[in-house]
Amino acid sequence: MRVRVLLEPHHGATYAQILALARAAEEAGFDAFFRGDHYLGIDANDTGFRPTDSWTTLAALGAQTERIRLGTLMTASTFRRPGPLAVAVATADEISGGRIEFGIGAAWYEREHNFFGIPFPPLAERFDRLEEQLEIITGLWATPAGQRFNFGGKHYRLTECASLPRTAQGKPPVIIGGNGPRRTPALAARFADEFNSGLTGDIGAVFARVRRACADAGRDPATLRYSAVLPVCCGSTQAQARRRAETLGEPGARLLAMGVVGVPGEVAARLAEFAAAGADTAYFHIYDPADTDHIRLLGEDVLSLLPA
């Protein structure tokens, strides 16, 4: 199983903290370091939250890390237009030497949009826009040199685009996630290299819907990777794990109720449950960007318990 770190800082994070956490994850042997694409933290009423931009920081991390893969769970499709987003992701991929992975979703946090003056259309329109964005972004990346890309949709139109963003790895892996019953599985079957179930209880049922959507689309479900997110506070003792959890307050407790607070063996047991449900990739959902010791503990004492 691939095990990755996903940062969702409860009070925001400086770039120095994000870099330190990414380097700690790299040194600890994790496969990838991901971050959310949010301008609010786990407590929407936290007036001290310091937002950072996901693709700006990922580009910088690409220049200041060496091995670890980098990406978003999930880029909010409402935040950016598809053409410039394709350029931003390709730029980060070039800087990193081809280590970028591109998670994107329809967005869900209306208050966040209100805070920053970002339009928040109804759900059906957000999915319509997401589908067009995926067509545009992957289409721009796939257009051969010397050719032009055109797209005419309901929400976006590109005319004779000859300025094609070039990535370092061909096409960065595309990750689509969520537990929607219909459109999310269909988009995953059509565009995704990886499907992420997010924070949900019965990940096996969610994966089954995606496999059915692949079969309906004529795609082998085995060509898709399947991942899940695990909120985690780990300690070498139960007391240390509880102390880590207590620093996150009530908002952290809500998220950790869907995950695990405990010692390395308990975290490894939850990963085994993920694997039994069909996941081949797991993301440790981390909320304290200053606690690099937590990352080292997870790397040294949890990854070593997993099957080779």
ChimeraX attribute file (.defattr): number of C-alpha atoms within 10 A of each C-alpha:
attribute: neighborCount
match mode: 1-to-1
recipient: residues
	/A:1	17
	/A:2	13
	/A:3	22
	/A:4	24
	/A:5	26
	/A:6	25
	/A:7	25
	/A:8	22
	/A:9	25
	/A:10	24
	/A:11	20
	/A:12	24
	/A:13	21
	/A:14	16
	/A:15	17
	/A:16	11
	/A:17	16
	/A:18	23
	/A:19	19
	/A:20	17
	/A:21	24
	/A:22	30
	/A:23	20
	/A:24	20
	/A:25	23
	/A:26	23
	/A:27	16
	/A:28	17
	/A:29	19
	/A:30	24
	/A:31	19
	/A:32	22
	/A:33	27
	/A:34	27
	/A:35	25
	/A:36	21
	/A:37	24
	/A:38	23
	/A:39	18
	/A:40	24
	/A:41	23
	/A:42	20
	/A:43	15
	/A:44	13
	/A:45	9
	/A:46	13
	/A:47	10
	/A:48	10
	/A:49	18
	/A:50	15
	/A:51	16
	/A:52	18
	/A:53	13
	/A:54	19
	/A:55	19
	/A:56	13
	/A:57	16
	/A:58	27
	/A:59	22
	/A:60	15
	/A:61	24
	/A:62	23
	/A:63	13
	/A:64	13
	/A:65	16
	/A:66	13
	/A:67	16
	/A:68	22
	/A:69	23
	/A:70	27
	/A:71	30
	/A:72	22
	/A:73	26
	/A:74	24
	/A:75	24
	/A:76	19
	/A:77	23
	/A:78	21
	/A:79	17
	/A:80	13
	/A:81	13
	/A:82	23
	/A:83	18
	/A:84	12
	/A:85	19
	/A:86	24
	/A:87	19
	/A:88	16
	/A:89	24
	/A:90	27
	/A:91	21
	/A:92	27
	/A:93	28
	/A:94	19
	/A:95	20
	/A:96	24
	/A:97	17
	/A:98	20
	/A:99	22
	/A:100	32
	/A:101	23
	/A:102	24
	/A:103	26
	/A:104	23
	/A:105	21
	/A:106	24
	/A:107	21
	/A:108	14
	/A:109	13
	/A:110	12
	/A:111	13
	/A:112	17
	/A:113	18
	/A:114	11
	/A:115	10
	/A:116	10
	/A:117	9
	/A:118	14
	/A:119	11
	/A:120	18
	/A:121	12
	/A:122	8
	/A:123	12
	/A:124	11
	/A:125	13
	/A:126	18
	/A:127	19
	/A:128	15
	/A:129	22
	/A:130	22
	/A:131	21
	/A:132	19
	/A:133	24
	/A:134	21
	/A:135	16
	/A:136	24
	/A:137	21
	/A:138	16
	/A:139	17
	/A:140	25
	/A:141	20
	/A:142	16
	/A:143	17
	/A:144	12
	/A:145	12
	/A:146	8
	/A:147	11
	/A:148	14
	/A:149	18
	/A:150	14
	/A:151	15
	/A:152	11
	/A:153	14
	/A:154	8
	/A:155	11
	/A:156	14
	/A:157	12
	/A:158	13
	/A:159	10
	/A:160	10
	/A:161	14
	/A:162	14
	/A:163	13
	/A:164	21
	/A:165	20
	/A:166	21
	/A:167	23
	/A:168	17
	/A:169	14
	/A:170	12
	/A:171	20
	/A:172	21
	/A:173	16
	/A:174	19
	/A:175	26
	/A:176	25
	/A:177	25
	/A:178	20
	/A:179	20
	/A:180	13
	/A:181	12
	/A:182	11
	/A:183	17
	/A:184	22
	/A:185	25
	/A:186	21
	/A:187	20
	/A:188	23
	/A:189	27
	/A:190	17
	/A:191	18
	/A:192	23
	/A:193	19
	/A:194	23
	/A:195	28
	/A:196	27
	/A:197	24
	/A:198	20
	/A:199	17
	/A:200	16
	/A:201	12
	/A:202	12
	/A:203	22
	/A:204	18
	/A:205	15
	/A:206	22
	/A:207	23
	/A:208	15
	/A:209	18
	/A:210	27
	/A:211	22
	/A:212	17
	/A:213	24
	/A:214	22
	/A:215	13
	/A:216	12
	/A:217	13
	/A:218	11
	/A:219	15
	/A:220	14
	/A:221	18
	/A:222	9
	/A:223	12
	/A:224	19
	/A:225	16
	/A:226	27
	/A:227	25
	/A:228	26
	/A:229	25
	/A:230	24
	/A:231	23
	/A:232	25
	/A:233	31
	/A:234	28
	/A:235	23
	/A:236	15
	/A:237	11
	/A:238	15
	/A:239	14
	/A:240	16
	/A:241	20
	/A:242	16
	/A:243	14
	/A:244	21
	/A:245	23
	/A:246	13
	/A:247	13
	/A:248	21
	/A:249	12
	/A:250	13
	/A:251	13
	/A:252	20
	/A:253	16
	/A:254	13
	/A:255	18
	/A:256	19
	/A:257	11
	/A:258	15
	/A:259	21
	/A:260	20
	/A:261	24
	/A:262	21
	/A:263	22
	/A:264	24
	/A:265	15
	/A:266	14
	/A:267	25
	/A:268	20
	/A:269	15
	/A:270	14
	/A:271	25
	/A:272	16
	/A:273	13
	/A:274	23
	/A:275	18
	/A:276	11
	/A:277	18
	/A:278	18
	/A:279	23
	/A:280	17
	/A:281	21
	/A:282	23
	/A:283	26
	/A:284	23
	/A:285	24
	/A:286	22
	/A:287	26
	/A:288	23
	/A:289	24
	/A:290	15
	/A:291	15
	/A:292	18
	/A:293	12
	/A:294	23
	/A:295	25
	/A:296	19
	/A:297	17
	/A:298	27
	/A:299	23
	/A:300	16
	/A:301	19
	/A:302	20
	/A:303	20
	/A:304	13
	/A:305	14
	/A:306	14
	/A:307	8
	/A:308	6
